[in-house]
Amino acid sequence: MATAETLDSEHDPHRWLEDVTGADALRWVSERNAESVRDLTRAPLFASLRDEIREVLDADTRIPYVIRRGGHLYNFWQDAEHPRGVWRRTTLADYRADEPAWEVVLDLDSLADEEGENWVWGGATVLEPEYRRCLVSLSRGGADATVVREFDAVTKSFVPDGFELPEAKSTVEWVDADTVYVATDFGPGSMTESGYPRIVQRWRRGAPLDDAILVFEARPADLEVAAWHDPTTGRDFVSRAVDFYRSELYLAAGDELVRIDTPDDAITSAHRDWLLVEPRSPWTVGRTTYPAGSLLATPFDGYLAGQRDLTVLFEPDDHSALASYRWTRDHLIVTSLDDVRSRVEVLSPQADGWRRERLTAVPDHCSIEVRATDPHHSNEYWLVVEGFRRPATLQRGVTGEATRETLKAAPSFFDASGLTVEQAFATSADGTAVPYFVVRPDELGDGPHPTLLSGYGGFEIARLPRYDGTIGRAWLAGGGVYVVANIRGGGEYGPRWHQAALKENRPLAYADFAAVAKDLVARGITTPARLAIRGGSNGGLLMGNMLIRYPELFGAVVAQVPLLDMRRYHRLLAGASWMAEYGDPDDPDEWAFIRGFSPYHNLTTGQAYPPTLITTSTRDDRVHPGHARKMAAAMRALGYDVAYYENIEGGHGGAANNEQTAFMEALIFSFLWQRLGG
């Protein structure tokens, strides 16, 4: 029987499950899948949930979000008729219609049938300004690794003898019609320890890839390297990512690389005449110290010449944080958060400084996403506004113009008229106020209510109000309460909120999540027996730690594509890239604290662990499926109630098409309703 001591050694009894496609491992997966399907799909509820969710995913009335490429708006679309999807385009005039006239550019279902491959769309890089030649990325089964092929958007066919790369984690960027920058797997030693390219080369059309010219070579311990060309200025850039939060940006001047002298933990970018710097720690320049999480602008050429005339475009305080920023051709649109409430401003460079104006008011408990459709050539932008109760609307505007037009509005997939959204604050163990959102019936009535609490708490990613038809139909419509926790480790309050839960301080994120759970019970919304939790990826690590550390607080746990074995995470697929977040298990001092939040190593006998469902994907080449497999096997060996399901396709997203997504979601909600009752 597995114990914490045996798991902590090099004699892990479940190590064999790390063999992703090994016959024994896949046999074990097949057996677990059969058990879960038997136990979770036999009730009529499963079929009802699956069909309701599939209807949401396939609805023709969803907003077809687009990207402008010259005179066309491009969209990738999946539905029941096109399960793998079609890449298609239309014009703005047609897009304004209720039913736009779409021109199919590439049909993935037809391509997959012709080539005998389950292609999943990975995006396209289009050459400006003609927007004819494209570098299309195709993934087998949804993995991060893709095949890259040159495609002609006019003839709607792949280019004979065009640029082509075999399956790998690659980045490819156009320089001109006959040249690309390519970072890929060039053979042994060309990838970093994290599994990403460490060599970028300049590749001419017609030349063998082996003859491409070296541009930059990073170290094996680095995260990755990339290069790109800015067609508006003619500048070429190289980026060396040292780790997840440290990088170096270079200007490629002929054969010389000139380092842009900004802190390596800052996010540095260039647009036309401007250099933007977002420091992630306090940065002192001359006599001025700029706080972490601020946004600074300076003339690009002047900065390279040694001038340090920095303008503060955003400065955070205890309640605010920078969320995002998007350029149009001549303006910068900045989105910030004030206690997780969105605010959007347009900043315009003038001869006497930057002019600032509020772009739009944001409805309560909603979020706003800004999309610049063609920042190289246009001042056009898109706004997506949505909330827990409010389906998304898509608006089009032009910076400098007072009015915007609403182009599309998503349908309502559930009745939200009887629901209330509120923001509350729980007090964590160290006294920190932790915000969270609650979506609940207007009148709670007699409790307790089945409640689903979700969270993430990592990589400076903020959880914002979003409309989710699946949650609405599968949970809220059944009388459930839905909660989103904004715990430390995320980006809701910028770098300080994220850095507060790094490495040895990781348990603070788990204490925050526990505080929210306790607050929900204290307020009479639910009880531990009727409180379920759900999270994926780093959120799956959160779920594993809540299971191990606070089992008495929950009635059910769902962990999706999770990290769980923190002793070996850095040796599995992309895991080494996250050591800046979690620490280095090979360093004895760091393993001493990492072990404390490694769920796989803290399983013990005789605990009242709540029922648990663990899901993953065989094709996930980011978080190794061995995490999920081994945790489920260890829990089974110790006699705990654990269900397991592994989708053969899907990559890190867990599913490759709407049918698979609907099945997985229905499986999860069937598990939750069975365990919590209702």
QUIKA-V394468 format. One line per field, one symbol per residue. ss: DSSP state (a for helix, b for strand, c for the rest). phi: phi as a letter, one per 30 degrees, with the letter a starting at -180 (. if undefined). burial: 1 if it has 24 or more other C-alpha atoms within 12 Angstrom, else 0. A space follows every 50 residues. Layout:
ss = ???
phi = ???
burial = ???
//
This chain:
ss = cccaaaacccccccaaaaccccaaaaaaaaaaaaaaaaaaaccaaaaaaa aaaaaaaaccccccccbbbccbbbbbbccccccccbbbbbcaaaaccccc ccbbbbbaaaaaaaacccbbbbbbbbccccccbbbbbbbbcccccbbbbb bbccccbbcccccbbbbbccbbbbbbccbbbbbcccccccbcccccbcbb bbbbccccaaacbbbbbccccccbbbbbbccccccbbbbbbcccccbbbb bbbccbbbbcccccccbbbbbccbbbbbccccbbbccbbbccccbbbbba aaaaccccccbbbbcccccbbbbbbbbcccbbbbbbbbccbbbbbbbbbb ccbbbbbbbbcccccbbbbbbbcccccccbbbbbbbbcccccbbbbbbcc ccccbbbbbcccccccccbbbbbbbbbcccccbbbbbbbbbccccccccc bbbbccccccccccccccaaaaaacaaaccbbbbbccccccccaaaaaac ccaaacaaaaaaaaaaaaaaaacccccaaabbbbbbcaaaaaaaaaaaac aaaccbbbbbccccccccaaacaaaaaaaaaacccccaaaaaaaaaacaa acccccccccbbbbbbbccccccccaaaaaaaaaaaaccccbbbbbbccc aaaccccaaaaaaaaaaaaaaaaaaacc
phi = .dbeddddcdcedceddddecddddddddeddeddddddccddeeeddde dddddddceddddddbbdbidcccbcbbaddbddjbcbbacdedddddbd dccdcbcdddddddcibcdcdcjbccddcdhcdbcccbcdijdddbccbd bcdddhbdddhddabdeadbbbbdcadbbbcbbaddkeiccdddicdcbb bccceiddedcdcdcabddedddababaccddcidcbbccddadbbabcb cdcidcccdddbedccccbbbhdcccbcdcbebcbiccccdeidbbbaee dddddjdbcccdcabdbdcbadcaabdcebbccccbcbhicdbbbccbdb dckcdbbddadceehbbbccbddaddbbcdbcbccaaeccddbcccbbej cdcbcddbbdddcadcdccccbcbbccddcjddcdacbcbdecdidcdcd bccbabiahhccccdbdbddedddbddcjdccbcccddjdcdbieddddd bdhdceedddddddddeddddddidabedcccbbabiddddeddddeddb dddbcabbcchddbcddcedcchdeddcdddcjcddcedddecdedcced ccdbdiccddebccbabdcdcccedeededdddddddcicdbcbbbddcj iddiacadddddddddddddeddddcik
burial = 01110011000101101111000011011001100110111000111011 11111111100111111111011111111001111111110100100001 01111111101100000111111111110011111111111111111111 11100001000111101111111111101111111100011111111111 11111000100101111101111111111110001111111111111111 11000000011111111111111111111110100000011111111111 00000001011111110001111111111111111111111111111110 00000000110101111111111111111111111111111111111111 00000011111111010011111111110000111111111000001111 11111111111111111111111111111111111111111111111111 11111111111111111111100011111111111111111111111111 11111111111111111111111111111111111000011011111111 11110001111111111111111111111111111100011111111111 1111111111111111111111111100
//
